Amino acid sequence: MEQTLQAKPQRIYSIDLLRGIIMVIMALDHVRDYFSNAHFDLTDLTQTTPALFFTRWITHFCAPVFVFFAGTSAYLWQSKGKTKKQASLFLLTRGLWLILLEVTIVRICWTFNFDFGFQIVQVIWAIGFSMVFLAALVYLKPVYTGIIGLLLIFIHNSFDSVSSASFGGLNWLWMFLHEQNLYGSPARGIVFGYPIIPWIGVMATGYWFGTFFQLDKEARRKLFLKVGLACIALFIVIRATNLYGDRSLWHQQDALWKTIASFVNCTKYPPSLLYLLMTLGPAFVLLSFLEKADNKGTGAFFIVYGRVPMFYYLLHIILAHTLAIVVALLTAYPDKARFFSNNVFFSQGPWGFDLWFVYAIWLTVVLLLYYPCKWFMNVKAKNKHWALSYI
């Protein structure tokens, strides 16, 4: 009846397709990091433009969708006849592997140096720790895991006023859990870019969401649409009140686009309740439509990236970083050393290009990686070696 419960279940096409779309959008944000001449927060309405703001805003969908459906994929993997012990061990080892990957290989890809005394831990770190916690939660019934996840998502903003400074010598612990901050110094320290509490909730809720794939395709498609619209409606209602769900309040602006931008400019670090409703709601709506998609045309294009996300993630950083160096050489940019330093994104020197150039590089990166990713997708499909599940 349901493909995820069969002895040899097939992959859920709509999830891989959604993940592929998200991975392509994600590359835009990272290419912008390397190539943009806008050296300010693109969501700062006193400096930004509509094009810059929404170029940044559209990429907000990437992390929540990826983390959520990582939880869903964990449930679907377990439903292939795995025991809870097997699922827990896999999540624990994969989570620890991702944490190690973040502070070694991923860091090298971003900076092209080996100065491990300074770390910026980001989404791979958050996914890794979320998997470690999910390794314990899988022993519960999925609905209870989902309830815990929803509680973390809905309640964590109650602690927005708590500062790491109030924890004294344990300030690093609150940064790790709920406050984006630098522990240590820029020379020897760690930037907790993705505090983990909300992300644990996102993945746990995604794990429970995987049970809905036991429904037949039409029933779950209708359910996903209703859930998505409910999330969007809840976002609009709560956001309009400015009472809860995000420490950044919205305000009427001197231009309509700025008012809209202010309304949707929600907090990502850590992801607020409203940020998650704003991003996951439309994702569920899109997923309901993707349930009808087939492996043709644009679907066949995006599915390639969706089935090898880690492979693509590492390659797109390396490629974007390398292209930045190539462009610096071609334009005789004097400070080439910055591309091998921890200040690769923070230098305020005369580097960068207009948005049209950023988009051109983004498309170049995505297209150049299509055939390598397609090759690796086929390798994974034909070879079931356990090590490939970690890449």
KAVENKA-V805218 format. One record per pair of residues at least 24 apart in sequence whose C-alpha atoms are under 8 Angstrom apart, sorted by the first residue. I is the first residue (numbers start at 1). J is the second residue. D is the distance in whole Angstrom. If there is no record, write none. Layout:
I_J_D / I_J_D
//
This chain:
1_216_8 / 2_213_8 / 2_214_6 / 2_215_7 / 2_216_6 / 3_214_8 / 4_76_6 / 4_79_6 / 4_80_7 / 4_213_7 / 4_214_7 / 5_79_6 / 5_80_6 / 5_81_8 / 5_214_7 / 6_80_7 / 7_80_7 / 7_81_7 / 8_80_7 / 9_80_7 / 13_291_8 / 13_294_8 / 13_303_8 / 14_287_6 / 14_290_5 / 14_291_5 / 14_293_7 / 15_69_7 / 15_287_7 / 16_303_6 / 16_306_5 / 16_307_6 / 17_290_7 / 17_299_7 / 17_302_6 / 17_303_5 / 17_306_6 / 18_286_8 / 18_287_7 / 18_290_7 / 18_306_7 / 19_65_8 / 19_66_7 / 19_303_8 / 19_305_8 / 19_306_5 / 19_307_8 / 19_309_8 / 20_302_5 / 20_303_5 / 20_304_7 / 20_305_5 / 20_306_4 / 20_307_7 / 20_309_8 / 21_302_6 / 21_303_8 / 21_305_8 / 21_306_7 / 22_61_7 / 22_62_5 / 22_65_8 / 22_66_7 / 23_62_7 / 23_305_7 / 23_306_7 / 23_309_7 / 23_313_8 / 24_302_8 / 24_305_7 / 24_366_7 / 25_58_8 / 25_59_6 / 25_62_7 / 26_59_6 / 26_62_6 / 27_316_7 / 27_362_7 / 27_365_8 / 27_366_7 / 28_59_7 / 28_358_8 / 28_359_7 / 28_362_5 / 29_55_8 / 29_56_7 / 29_59_6 / 30_317_7 / 30_320_8 / 31_320_6 / 31_358_7 / 31_361_7 / 31_362_6 / 32_358_6 / 33_345_6 / 34_320_7 / 34_321_7 / 34_324_6 / 34_344_8 / 34_345_7 / 34_352_8 / 35_324_7 / 35_351_8 / 35_352_5 / 35_353_6 / 35_358_6 / 36_351_8 / 36_352_5 / 36_353_5 / 36_354_6 / 36_355_7 / 36_358_6 / 37_350_8 / 37_351_6 / 37_352_4 / 37_353_5 / 37_354_6 / 38_352_7 / 38_354_8 / 39_348_6 / 43_265_7 / 45_258_7 / 45_261_8 / 45_262_8 / 50_257_7 / 50_258_8 / 52_355_8 / 53_261_8 / 57_265_8 / 60_268_8 / 60_279_7 / 61_279_5 / 61_280_7 / 61_283_8 / 63_123_7 / 64_199_8 / 64_202_7 / 64_276_7 / 64_279_7 / 64_280_7 / 65_279_7 / 65_280_6 / 65_283_7 / 67_127_6 / 67_199_7 / 67_202_7 / 67_203_6 / 67_206_8 / 68_202_5 / 68_203_5 / 68_204_8 / 68_205_7 / 68_206_5 / 68_207_8 / 69_203_7 / 69_206_6 / 69_207_8 / 70_203_7 / 70_206_7 / 70_207_8 / 71_202_8 / 71_203_5 / 71_204_6 / 71_205_7 / 71_206_5 / 71_207_4 / 71_208_8 / 71_210_8 / 72_203_8 / 72_206_5 / 72_207_4 / 72_208_7 / 72_209_6 / 72_210_4 / 73_207_7 / 73_210_7 / 74_207_6 / 75_207_5 / 75_208_7 / 75_210_6 / 75_211_7 / 76_210_6 / 76_211_8 / 84_138_6 / 84_139_6 / 85_139_8 / 87_135_7 / 87_138_7 / 88_134_8 / 88_135_4 / 88_136_7 / 88_138_6 / 88_139_8 / 89_135_7 / 90_135_8 / 91_131_5 / 91_132_6 / 91_134_7 / 91_135_5 / 92_131_6 / 92_132_5 / 92_133_8 / 92_135_5 / 93_132_8 / 94_128_7 / 94_131_7 / 94_390_6 / 95_127_7 / 95_128_4 / 95_129_6 / 95_130_7 / 95_131_5 / 95_132_5 / 96_128_6 / 96_129_7 / 96_132_7 / 97_128_7 / 97_390_8 / 98_124_6 / 98_125_6 / 98_127_7 / 98_128_5 / 99_124_7 / 99_125_5 / 99_126_8 / 99_128_5 / 99_129_7 / 106_314_7 / 109_314_7 / 109_317_6 / 109_318_5 / 109_321_8 / 110_317_6 / 110_318_7 / 110_321_7 / 111_339_7 / 111_340_6 / 111_341_6 / 111_342_6 / 111_344_7 / 112_339_7 / 112_340_5 / 112_341_7 / 113_340_6 / 113_341_6 / 113_342_8 / 117_187_7 / 117_188_5 / 117_189_6 / 118_186_7 / 118_187_6 / 118_188_5 / 118_189_5 / 118_190_6 / 118_342_8 / 119_189_6 / 119_190_5 / 119_191_6 / 120_190_6 / 120_191_5 / 120_192_6 / 120_193_6 / 121_190_7 / 121_191_6 / 121_192_6 / 121_193_6 / 121_194_7 / 122_192_7 / 122_193_5 / 122_194_5 / 123_193_8 / 123_194_6 / 125_194_8 / 126_194_6 / 126_195_7 / 126_196_6 / 126_199_7 / 126_200_8 / 127_199_7 / 129_196_7 / 129_200_8 / 130_196_7 / 130_199_6 / 130_200_5 / 130_203_7 / 131_200_8 / 131_203_8 / 133_200_7 / 134_200_8 / 134_203_8 / 134_204_6 / 137_204_8 / 142_207_7 / 142_208_5 / 142_211_8 / 143_208_6 / 145_204_6 / 145_205_7 / 145_207_8 / 145_208_7 / 146_204_6 / 146_205_4 / 146_206_7 / 146_207_7 / 146_208_5 / 146_209_8 / 147_205_7 / 148_201_7 / 148_204_7 / 148_205_8 / 149_200_7 / 149_201_4 / 149_202_6 / 149_203_7 / 149_204_5 / 149_205_5 / 150_201_6 / 150_202_8 / 150_205_6 / 151_201_7 / 152_197_7 / 152_198_6 / 152_200_8 / 152_201_5 / 153_198_5 / 153_201_6 / 153_202_7 / 153_272_8 / 153_273_6 / 154_245_8 / 154_273_6 / 156_197_8 / 156_198_7 / 156_272_8 / 156_273_8 / 157_244_8 / 157_245_6 / 157_246_7 / 157_247_8 / 157_272_6 / 157_273_7 / 160_247_7 / 178_270_6 / 179_269_7 / 179_270_7 / 180_269_6 / 180_270_7 / 193_269_7 / 194_269_6 / 194_270_6 / 195_269_7 / 195_270_6 / 196_270_8 / 198_270_7 / 198_271_6 / 198_272_8 / 199_271_8 / 217_291_7 / 220_288_8 / 221_287_8 / 221_288_5 / 221_289_7 / 221_291_6 / 222_288_7 / 223_288_8 / 224_284_5 / 224_285_6 / 224_287_7 / 224_288_5 / 225_284_6 / 225_285_5 / 225_286_8 / 225_287_8 / 225_288_5 / 226_285_8 / 227_281_7 / 227_284_7 / 227_285_8 / 228_280_7 / 228_281_4 / 228_282_6 / 228_283_7 / 228_284_5 / 228_285_5 / 229_281_6 / 229_282_7 / 229_285_7 / 230_281_7 / 231_277_5 / 231_278_7 / 231_280_8 / 231_281_5 / 232_277_6 / 232_278_6 / 232_281_5 / 232_282_7 / 234_277_7 / 235_274_6 / 235_277_6 / 235_278_6 / 238_274_8 / 239_263_7 / 239_274_7 / 245_272_6 / 245_273_5 / 245_274_5 / 246_272_5 / 246_273_7 / 246_274_6 / 246_275_8 / 247_272_8 / 301_370_8 / 304_370_7 / 304_373_6 / 304_374_6 / 304_377_7 / 305_370_7 / 305_373_6 / 305_374_8 / 307_377_6 / 308_373_7 / 308_376_7 / 308_377_6 / 308_391_8 / 310_391_5 / 311_373_7 / 311_376_8 / 311_391_6 / 312_369_7 / 312_373_6 / 315_369_8 / 316_365_7 / 316_366_8 / 316_369_7 / 319_365_7 / 320_361_8 / 320_365_7
//
